[in-house]
Amino acid sequence: MVLCKVVQPEIELHSKLRDIHIEYDKVVIGSSLEALVYCYLNNVPFVCSQLSSPFRFEYFNWDDDLSIFGAKNVTHPVKSNLGETTRGIDKLWLWERLFFYLSVAGLCPLSDKATSLRISDNIIKATTPNARMAKIHFNELIVFDDTSVLGLGVPEIKDKIYTVYDWFDVRSGMKHEYDRLEDTTDFVNHILFYPSDRVAGEHNFKDAIGVSYLTKENLSSFEYSDINARFKTLYMMKEAAIRGARNGRDMKNKARYKYYSVKIENTKRDIIEPQKIYESCGNTTFNYDSFNDIIDKNPLQDSYVSKLIKRIRRS
């Protein structure tokens, strides 16, 4: 008896929408807070090859009016070695809110799925995973971010200063009153303290970030390395009278305690490249306006997004 095995022919799966074609009168490239604010105010869609959310510890000024976004700018005190100031809410909160509402309104057609963008003949060719292509046809293009975008021309670097974030785990000296420490030099210009992610729940244990403003030459110099950033951060913390954990009582004075020295460890270094400047040409415009400038120049249009925010605000 001969046994036969029936082999089903392999079926190659193809999406009916392998190449997607979308047409817009106006479209934005970029996903920074400024780009999303522009899209919200003008009811314009946006595409990007990489999400560009604000830095985790960027805040609005205490007097910034956010009512146009259906938000309240709650103020918070900030304690530093120069005294106490006031800040508004974090920018990341508003960015997440706008990204969600723009997506719900259909103004983020590719979400975060594009890996690269190429501009050619009034078409944005967006490459997506699995070698698929989305072609977005436009009459007017506004560019906020050039990350992984081809076909923009040759840029100029306006400010050749890199922003550097040195992250530190504080092993001893996590409890103190400061939110930030200020200095006058570009290397570790200031230190930000934040509730440690290594400790669960609500607490007052703080880790640190040293923020520097360096040139490209500085980045390749040991003098400005993450190791020396650690030494500078330790020095600034000690100058602010931040102490480590308790180390028992002083034997000569039982009413006093002794303390360990402050101890910190490098965890990572993030380097933010300076902004590139392009010249606007034809129907392609490059927008470098600030958050407040965009609000001043672009009155809010009556759109699905604005109605959605108003309805949620009333509920």
PASE-51743 format. One record per residue: residue in three letters; x negated, y, z negated of N, C-alpha, C in turn. Coordinates in steps of 0.02 Angstrom, whole numbers, padded with zeros to 5 digits, always signed. Atoms other than C-alpha are relative to their C-alpha. Layout:
BEGIN
ALAXYZXYZXYZ ...
//
This chain:
BEGIN
MET-00043-00060+00000+00000+00000+00000-00044+00061+00000 VAL+00039-00061-00006-00070+00167+00051+00037+00058-00033 LEU-00030-00058+00034-00038+00314-00061-00017+00064+00038 CYS+00010-00064-00035-00016+00482+00022+00013+00057-00047 LYS-00009-00060+00040-00035+00650-00061+00018+00057+00046 VAL-00023-00055-00042+00064+00790+00016-00032+00064-00026 VAL+00034-00062+00018-00040+00950+00013+00040+00059+00028 GLN-00037-00059-00022+00060+01110+00018-00049+00050+00030 PRO+00045-00050-00030-00019+01239+00133-00007+00060-00045 GLU+00013-00058+00042-00100+01382+00041+00034+00062+00031 ILE-00035-00060-00023+00003+01539+00053-00039+00061-00024 GLU+00036-00061+00017-00095+01700+00057+00051+00054-00018 LEU-00047-00050+00025-00003+01830-00046-00021+00069+00021 HIS+00012-00069-00020+00008+02005+00024+00057+00043-00026 SER-00052-00046+00021+00100+02153-00045+00029+00034+00061 LYS-00032-00036-00055+00226+02232+00070-00021+00074+00000 LEU+00022-00070+00005+00157+02398+00007-00076+00003-00007 ARG+00073+00003+00004-00026+02360+00038-00030+00069+00009 ASP+00020-00069-00011-00054+02534+00108+00059+00045-00014 ILE-00054-00043+00021+00053+02665+00023-00009+00069+00031 HIS+00002-00067-00028+00095+02828+00110+00049+00045-00038 ILE-00041-00047+00037+00159+02976+00009-00012+00070+00029 GLU+00007-00068-00027+00193+03153+00068+00022+00051-00053 TYR-00015-00055+00046+00188+03310-00041-00017+00066+00035 ASP+00018-00066-00024+00189+03494+00001-00063+00025-00035 LYS+00057-00022+00040+00067+03531-00141-00017-00056-00049 VAL+00021+00052+00046-00036+03411-00246-00063+00023-00036 VAL+00057-00018+00042-00166+03426-00385-00045-00061-00008 ILE+00049+00052+00018-00325+03324-00409-00029+00019-00068 GLY+00026-00013+00067-00375+03310-00591+00051-00018-00053 SER-00045+00018+00056-00305+03260-00760-00021+00033-00065 SER+00019-00037+00060-00381+03385-00880+00063+00033-00029 LEU-00057-00035+00030-00267+03480-00999+00023+00057+00044 GLU-00017-00056-00044-00274+03630-00883+00037-00024+00063 ALA-00033+00027-00059-00225+03522-00733+00072-00021-00016 LEU-00067+00022+00019-00076+03446-00825+00045+00059-00016 VAL-00040-00061+00013-00019+03618-00885+00022+00031+00065 TYR-00017-00028-00066-00025+03682-00705+00056-00041+00033 CYS-00051+00043-00030+00076+03531-00645+00067+00008-00034 TYR-00062-00008+00038+00203+03553-00783+00035+00066+00017 LEU-00029-00066-00013+00229+03739-00750+00026+00006+00071 ASN-00018-00008-00070+00238+03720-00561+00037-00060+00030 ASN-00034+00060-00024+00322+03549-00547-00037-00030+00059 VAL+00044+00026-00053+00176+03481-00445-00028-00067-00022 PRO+00030+00065+00017+00113+03299-00439-00076+00004-00004 PHE+00073+00002+00004-00066+03253-00481-00025-00071+00009 VAL+00035+00064-00005-00187+03112-00442-00070+00010-00029 CYS+00067-00004+00028-00354+03071-00520-00033-00068+00005 SER+00038+00063-00001-00491+02939-00516-00023-00019-00070 GLN+00020+00013+00069-00525+02954-00702+00038+00047-00046 LEU-00036-00043+00047-00421+03018-00847-00048+00044-00039 SER+00045-00048+00033-00500+03175-00920+00037+00033-00059 SER-00034-00027+00059-00420+03197-01090-00047+00045-00039 PRO+00043-00043+00041-00484+03333-01208-00039-00039-00051 PHE+00039+00030+00053-00617+03292-01334+00043-00008-00062 ARG-00042+00018+00057-00542+03213-01488+00006+00057-00052 PHE+00000-00052+00052-00588+03362-01598+00000+00071+00029 GLU-00013-00066-00027-00541+03506-01484+00067+00024-00025 TYR-00061-00026+00029-00410+03619-01561+00021+00066+00033 PHE-00025-00064-00021-00300+03764-01509-00016+00052-00053 ASN+00005-00054+00048-00323+03933-01589+00064+00004-00042 TRP-00057-00001+00045-00207+03963-01735+00058+00042+00028 ASP-00052-00044-00025-00113+04099-01639+00024-00017+00071 ASP-00023+00021-00066-00087+04003-01474+00074-00019-00003 ASP-00072+00014-00002+00099+03997-01429+00012-00060+00046 LEU-00012+00062-00038+00148+03820-01374+00074-00014+00010 SER-00072+00010-00005+00336+03845-01373+00022-00017+00071 ILE-00018+00014-00070+00338+03835-01182-00003-00075+00014 PHE+00005+00073-00007+00295+03650-01204+00046-00036-00050 GLY-00044+00030+00050+00427+03622-01337-00038-00023-00061 ALA+00042+00021+00056+00290+03610-01469-00012+00058-00047 LYS+00016-00050+00051+00248+03701-01629-00073-00006-00018 ASN+00071+00000+00015+00069+03752-01660-00010+00005-00076 VAL+00008+00003+00073+00049+03697-01841-00072+00016-00017 THR+00068-00022+00018-00102+03781-01922-00028-00043-00057 HIS+00036+00038+00051-00233+03695-02030-00061+00039-00022 PRO+00061-00034+00023-00372+03768-02139-00062-00040+00019 VAL+00064+00032-00017-00552+03732-02089-00053+00028-00047 LYS+00051-00020+00049-00687+03737-02224-00069-00012+00030 SER+00068+00006-00025-00865+03772-02167-00048+00035-00048 ASN+00050-00034+00041-01028+03837-02241+00002+00075+00007 LEU-00007-00072-00010-00980+04009-02175+00065+00027-00029 GLY-00064-00021+00028-00812+04013-02262+00057-00040+00028 GLU-00059+00037-00022-00635+03960-02221+00034+00036+00058 THR-00036-00027-00057-00548+03985-02054+00063-00042+00010 THR-00062+00036-00014-00387+03921-01975+00000-00022+00073 ARG-00006+00027-00068-00357+03812-01822+00071-00023+00013 GLY-00065+00026-00018-00206+03751-01726-00002-00076+00007 ILE-00002+00072-00008-00157+03574-01676-00053-00022+00051 ASP+00050+00025-00046-00273+03462-01577+00027-00002+00072 LYS-00020-00003-00070-00270+03478-01387+00019-00069+00028 LEU-00015+00067-00024-00266+03290-01363+00073-00017-00008 TRP-00071+00013+00012-00091+03284-01437+00043+00027+00057 LEU-00038-00030-00054-00023+03404-01306-00014-00035+00067 TRP+00018+00034-00062-00118+03316-01166+00039-00066+00007 GLU-00037+00064-00001-00039+03148-01211+00074+00012+00013 ARG-00070-00016-00009+00132+03229-01220+00015+00018+00072 LEU-00011-00021-00070+00116+03311-01048-00010-00058+00048 PHE+00013+00058-00044+00044+03154-00968+00061-00046+00001 PHE-00059+00044+00004+00193+03053-01029+00059+00030+00038 TYR-00058-00031-00033+00325+03178-00970-00009+00006+00075 LEU+00012-00005-00071+00244+03205-00801+00006-00069+00033 SER-00006+00068-00027+00236+03016-00776+00074-00020+00004 VAL-00072+00016-00001+00420+02997-00822+00035+00036+00057 ALA-00031-00040-00054+00462+03134-00696-00024-00020+00069 GLY+00024+00022-00065+00370+03042-00557-00054+00044+00030 LEU+00052-00045-00025+00232+03171-00543-00070-00027-00009 CYS+00065+00034+00005+00092+03047-00575+00005-00065+00039 PRO-00018+00058-00041+00116+02928-00429-00047-00060-00006 LEU+00048+00055+00004-00043+02825-00454-00022-00016-00071 SER+00020+00009+00070-00057+02837-00643-00077+00003-00005 ASP+00073+00001+00005-00238+02789-00686-00029-00056+00042 LYS+00020+00058-00039-00252+02656-00551-00050+00015+00055 ALA+00048-00016-00053-00359+02750-00425-00071-00004-00026 THR+00070+00005+00020-00545+02712-00432-00044+00052+00035 SER+00036-00054-00035-00603+02842-00305+00048+00035+00048 LEU-00042-00040-00045-00530+02980-00196-00045+00028+00056 ARG+00035-00030-00057-00582+03039-00023+00048+00047+00036 ILE-00042-00049-00033-00514+03197+00059-00021+00007+00073 SER+00015-00006-00071-00502+03201+00248+00064+00017+00038 ASP-00056-00019-00043-00384+03292+00367+00067+00003-00036 ASN-00062-00009+00039-00253+03343+00238+00028-00066-00028 ILE-00020+00065+00029-00250+03166+00169-00048-00017-00057 ILE+00040+00028+00054-00309+03102+00001+00004-00075+00005 LYS+00003+00072-00004-00364+02923+00023-00023-00027-00067 ALA+00014+00026+00067-00355+02840-00147-00011-00075+00002 THR+00015+00072+00003-00439+02672-00169+00023-00027-00067 THR-00027+00030+00061-00352+02561-00295-00028-00071-00007 PRO+00026+00068+00008-00397+02390-00368+00027-00047+00054 ASN-00017+00050-00051-00389+02239-00253-00003+00028+00071 ALA+00014-00028-00067-00449+02346-00107+00062+00028+00034 ARG-00059-00031-00030-00282+02430-00081-00013+00075+00009 MET+00010-00071-00017-00265+02605-00012+00067+00037-00005 ALA-00058-00044+00002-00143+02743-00053-00020+00065+00035 LYS+00014-00060-00038-00136+02889+00068+00052+00053-00017 ILE-00043-00054+00021-00066+03052+00003-00009+00058+00048 HIS+00003-00054-00049-00026+03180+00137+00022+00065-00035 PHE-00016-00063+00034-00022+03363+00082-00008+00059+00047 ASN+00010-00064-00035-00007+03541+00146-00046+00046-00040 GLU+00043-00042+00043-00096+03621-00003-00028-00043-00056 LEU+00035+00040+00050-00224+03547-00122-00032+00046-00052 ILE+00032-00037+00054-00278+03615-00293-00043-00049-00039 VAL+00047+00046+00031-00433+03534-00368-00022+00028-00068 PHE+00024-00017+00067-00470+03538-00555-00060-00042-00020 ASP+00052+00047+00021-00589+03390-00567-00028-00036+00061 ASP+00031+00031-00058-00715+03320-00443-00028-00070-00014 THR+00027+00065+00018-00751+03155-00531+00021-00053+00051 SER-00011+00054-00050-00768+03016-00400+00044+00025+00058 VAL-00037-00028-00056-00696+03132-00266-00049+00017+00055 LEU+00043-00012-00058-00778+03133-00094+00033+00047+00048 GLY-00026-00045-00051-00760+03263+00042+00013+00070-00024 LEU-00011-00067+00026-00767+03420-00064-00054+00050+00021 GLY+00054-00045-00018-00928+03491+00005-00055-00002-00052 VAL+00058-00003+00045-01087+03540-00087+00014+00050-00056 PRO-00017-00045+00056-01060+03613-00262-00060+00039-00025 GLU+00051-00035+00038-01157+03736-00366+00014-00011-00074 ILE-00008+00008+00072-01188+03714-00551-00003+00068-00032 LYS-00005-00067+00029-01129+03871-00638-00040+00005-00065 ASP+00032-00002+00065-01194+03829-00811-00037-00066-00009 LYS+00039+00062+00002-01336+03703-00824-00010-00024-00072 ILE+00003+00021+00070-01299+03666-01007+00044-00061-00010 TYR-00036+00062+00015-01248+03492-01061+00024+00003-00073 THR-00025+00007+00068-01137+03466-01212-00014-00071-00024 VAL+00021+00065+00025-01204+03325-01319+00033-00013-00068 TYR-00031+00020+00063-01109+03233-01456-00039-00059-00028 ASP+00034+00054+00036-01213+03131-01578+00045-00023-00058 TRP-00047+00028+00049-01099+03017-01681-00040-00035-00055 PHE+00035+00030+00057-01153+02964-01856+00050-00034-00047 ASP-00035+00031+00056-01087+02839-01982-00034+00023-00064 VAL+00028-00024+00063-01110+02916-02153+00003-00057-00050 ARG+00003+00056+00047-01167+02780-02273+00001+00023-00073 SER-00001-00028+00068-01188+02891-02426+00009+00076+00007 GLY-00015-00071-00008-01111+03065-02441+00062+00012+00040 MET-00061-00005-00040-00940+03035-02365+00053+00045-00031 LYS-00050-00041+00034-00843+03136-02494-00028+00070-00013 HIS+00019-00069+00011-00858+03325-02486+00056+00045+00027 GLU-00054-00046-00017-00755+03481-02451-00002+00026+00071 TYR+00011-00033-00065-00821+03528-02278+00034-00036+00058 ASP-00026+00025-00064-00737+03508-02108-00052+00010+00055 ARG+00053-00012-00048-00887+03578-02014-00056+00041-00032 LEU+00057-00040+00021-01060+03653-02039-00027+00036+00061 GLU+00023-00042-00056-01127+03794-01929-00075+00013-00005 ASP+00070-00020-00005-01303+03834-01870-00007+00049+00057 THR+00009-00051-00051-01377+03965-01754-00038-00026+00061 THR+00039+00027-00055-01481+03851-01640+00044-00042+00045 ASP-00039+00041-00047-01421+03756-01486-00003-00074-00017 PHE+00007+00071+00018-01487+03590-01552+00035-00012-00067 VAL-00046+00010+00056-01355+03525-01674+00026+00069-00021 ASN-00028-00067+00011-01267+03692-01660+00052-00001-00057 HIS-00046+00008+00057-01132+03629-01778+00015-00074-00010 ILE-00018+00068+00019-01075+03471-01866+00075-00003-00014 LEU-00071+00011+00013-00896+03408-01864+00008-00060-00047 PHE-00015+00056+00044-00832+03299-02006+00072-00021+00011 TYR-00067+00026-00013-00681+03187-01981+00011-00063-00042 PRO-00014+00060+00039-00592+03048-02077-00027-00062+00036 SER+00034+00057-00031-00693+02890-02045+00050-00051+00028 ASP-00040+00052-00030-00617+02763-01926-00016-00069-00031 ARG+00021+00064+00030-00707+02628-02027+00039-00016-00063 VAL-00039+00009+00061-00591+02651-02175+00074+00003+00018 ALA-00071+00003-00018-00409+02601-02159+00042+00045-00045 GLY-00047-00040+00039-00262+02708-02216-00021+00072-00008 GLU+00017-00070+00014-00261+02887-02278-00054+00003-00053 HIS+00058-00004+00046-00423+02935-02364-00037+00065+00013 ASN+00041-00060-00008-00552+03073-02384-00074-00018+00010 PHE+00068+00020-00017-00706+02977-02327-00016+00024+00071 LYS+00013-00033-00064-00790+03071-02184-00063-00025+00034 ASP+00058+00010-00042-00907+03026-02042-00015+00066+00036 ALA+00023-00064-00027-00999+03158-01939-00017-00004+00074 ILE+00021-00008-00070-01032+03219-01761-00043+00063+00005 GLY+00043-00059-00013-01178+03334-01717+00010+00023+00072 VAL-00014-00027-00066-01138+03448-01569-00057+00045+00022 SER+00057-00038-00026-01282+03516-01463+00015+00025+00070 TYR-00005-00028-00068-01297+03622-01305-00070+00002+00029 LEU+00067+00011-00023-01449+03565-01207-00006+00004+00076 THR+00015+00001-00072-01530+03584-01037-00020-00071+00021 LYS+00019+00066-00025-01575+03437-00927-00070-00018-00023 GLU+00068+00012+00024-01757+03457-00977+00000-00019-00074 ASN-00005+00017+00071-01708+03452-01161+00020-00073-00010 LEU-00025+00068+00008-01619+03286-01136-00054-00052+00007 SER+00055+00048-00010-01780+03201-01082-00057+00011-00050 SER+00052-00015+00049-01880+03273-01228+00016-00034-00066 PHE-00010+00033+00065-01905+03176-01390+00020+00051-00054 GLU-00017-00052+00050-01888+03341-01485+00075+00008-00008 TYR-00074-00008+00002-01702+03342-01440+00035-00068+00003 SER-00028+00068-00003-01672+03154-01455+00051-00010-00055 ASP-00050+00016+00051-01535+03071-01556-00032-00013-00068 ILE+00035+00010+00064-01666+03027-01688-00010+00066-00036 ASN+00010-00066+00031-01709+03209-01718+00067+00034-00016 ALA-00067-00026+00016-01523+03252-01711+00021-00027-00068 ARG-00016+00029+00066-01504+03135-01860-00036+00038-00055 PHE+00038-00037+00051-01643+03225-01956+00029+00070-00010 LYS-00029-00068+00005-01566+03395-01916+00067-00002-00037 THR-00065+00007+00033-01394+03335-01971-00009-00012-00075 LEU+00015+00012+00071-01465+03268-02135-00021+00064-00035 TYR+00023-00063+00029-01552+03433-02166+00057+00048-00012 MET-00056-00046+00007-01394+03534-02136+00048-00022-00056 MET-00044+00026+00053-01292+03421-02250-00030+00013-00069 LYS+00032-00012+00064-01419+03436-02390-00001+00074-00018 GLU-00002-00073+00011-01428+03625-02368+00069+00022-00024 ALA-00068-00016+00021-01239+03628-02393+00017-00032-00067 ALA-00009+00031+00066-01264+03535-02558+00045-00061+00001 ILE-00037+00064-00004-01180+03376-02496-00044-00054-00030 ARG+00038+00051+00035-01234+03232-02606+00026-00070+00017 GLY-00020+00069-00011-01230+03044-02590+00042-00026-00058 ALA-00041+00031+00053-01140+02922-02703-00033+00008-00068 ARG+00026-00005+00068-01159+02930-02892-00049-00056-00015 ASN+00051+00048+00019-01309+02843-02968-00009+00000-00076 GLY+00002+00002+00072-01263+02838-03151-00008+00068-00033 ARG+00007-00063+00037-01282+02969-03287-00073+00017-00010 ASP+00067-00025+00016-01433+03077-03320-00016-00018-00072 MET+00016+00023+00067-01519+02999-03471-00018+00058-00046 LYS+00017-00057+00042-01576+03170-03532+00060+00044-00015 ASN-00061-00039+00011-01402+03246-03516+00059-00044+00020 LYS-00053+00049-00013-01258+03122-03532+00060+00031+00035 ALA-00057-00033-00032-01135+03253-03467-00010+00007+00075 ARG+00016-00008-00071-01221+03254-03296-00009-00067+00033 TYR+00010+00061-00038-01226+03125-03159-00059+00009+00048 LYS+00051+00000-00052-01367+03078-03042+00032-00026+00065 TYR-00029+00018-00064-01334+03052-02855-00053-00026+00048 TYR+00044+00022-00053-01412+02957-02712-00006+00055+00053 SER+00007-00046-00056-01476+03052-02560+00052-00016+00053 VAL-00045+00011-00056-01364+03073-02408-00032-00049+00049 LYS+00024+00048-00049-01382+02929-02285+00048-00003+00059 ILE-00041+00005-00061-01320+02928-02105-00036-00044+00051 GLU+00027+00043-00052-01343+02812-01956+00027+00021+00068 ASN-00022-00014-00069-01338+02849-01769+00043-00057+00025 THR-00042+00052-00030-01197+02757-01682+00001+00006+00076 LYS+00001-00009-00072-01192+02833-01507-00012+00073+00017 ARG+00008-00068-00025-01230+02987-01402+00040+00007+00064 ASP-00039-00015-00059-01106+03058-01276-00027+00065+00031 ILE+00027-00058-00036-01170+03180-01143+00052+00022+00052 ILE-00049-00029-00047-01047+03293-01051-00037+00045+00049 GLU+00036-00039-00052-01113+03360-00886+00032+00068+00010 PRO-00028-00067-00013-01094+03544-00842+00047+00000+00060 GLN-00050-00004-00054-00952+03597-00728-00032+00020+00066 LYS+00023-00017-00067-00984+03603-00541+00049+00049+00032 ILE-00041-00052-00030-00921+03751-00442+00000-00008+00076 TYR-00008+00005-00073-00853+03738-00264+00034+00063+00026 GLU-00034-00056-00032-00796+03870-00142+00065-00024+00032 SER-00064+00018-00030-00613+03864-00092-00004+00009+00076 CYS+00004-00002-00073-00588+03831+00093+00066-00026+00029 GLY-00061+00020-00034-00432+03823+00202+00057-00010-00049 ASN-00057+00013+00044-00288+03742+00111-00021-00037-00064 THR+00026+00031+00061-00401+03674-00029-00025+00055-00047 THR+00018-00051+00050-00415+03782-00185-00028-00035-00063 PHE+00029+00026+00062-00525+03750-00337+00019+00045-00057 ASN-00026-00038+00056-00451+03805-00501-00044-00009-00061 TYR+00042+00001+00060-00565+03851-00647+00029+00043-00056 ASP-00033-00042+00051-00438+03950-00750+00002-00035-00067 SER-00006+00027+00067-00429+03928-00937+00073-00017-00015 PHE-00067+00020+00021-00278+03859-01029+00047+00061-00002 ASN-00042-00060+00007-00210+04033-01071+00010+00036+00067 ASP-00006-00033-00066-00246+04102-00896+00052-00036+00044 ILE-00048+00038-00039-00145+03962-00816+00071+00016-00022 ILE-00067-00017+00025+00004+04001-00928+00020+00070+00021 ASP-00015-00069-00019-00009+04187-00890+00016+00007+00074 LYS-00007-00007-00073-00020+04163-00701+00057-00042+00029 ASN-00049+00047-00028+00111+04026-00681+00062-00004-00045 PRO-00062+00005+00040+00287+04056-00750+00031-00069+00008 LEU-00030+00066+00001+00380+03897-00796+00058-00004+00049 GLN-00054+00012-00047+00490+03831-00655+00052-00046-00031 ASP-00054+00043+00023+00657+03751-00688-00007-00067+00037 SER+00013+00064-00031+00621+03567-00656+00024-00056-00047 TYR-00021+00058+00040+00661+03392-00718-00043-00005-00063 VAL+00045+00005+00058+00508+03396-00833+00019+00050-00053 SER-00018-00051+00049+00556+03560-00916+00067-00015-00033 LYS-00065+00018+00028+00737+03502-00938-00007-00059-00048 LEU+00011+00058+00042+00675+03338-01012-00028+00021-00068 ILE+00030-00023+00063+00568+03427-01142+00051+00039-00041 LYS-00050-00038+00036+00709+03546-01186+00051-00046-00033 ARG-00050+00046+00028+00830+03402-01211-00028-00038-00060 ILE+00031+00036+00055+00709+03307-01321-00010+00047-00060 ARG+00011-00048+00054+00672+03465-01420+00065+00012-00039 ARG-00064-00012+00033+00859+03488-01457+00024-00060-00041 SER-00024+00061+00033+00883+03307-01511-00033-00011-00067 
//
